């Protein structure tokens, strides 16, 4: 029998107010793309704000960072 696998994307958020973080996992990346147009509420403090990708978090840039 063949081993089966699934693909999961995990997005990590940092609250702009309290600086705590949380994660959102999705098996479908397109399902998450619409959230970029919405505001997210921090599960720790309840602060609601826009979301945007932290461009410094890109894996390629991380690997190519100065030592």
Buried (B, 14 or more C-beta within 10 A) or exposed (E): EEEEEEEEEEBEBEBEEEEEEEEEEBEEEEEEEEEEEEEBEBEEEEBEEEBEEEEEEEEEEEEEEEE
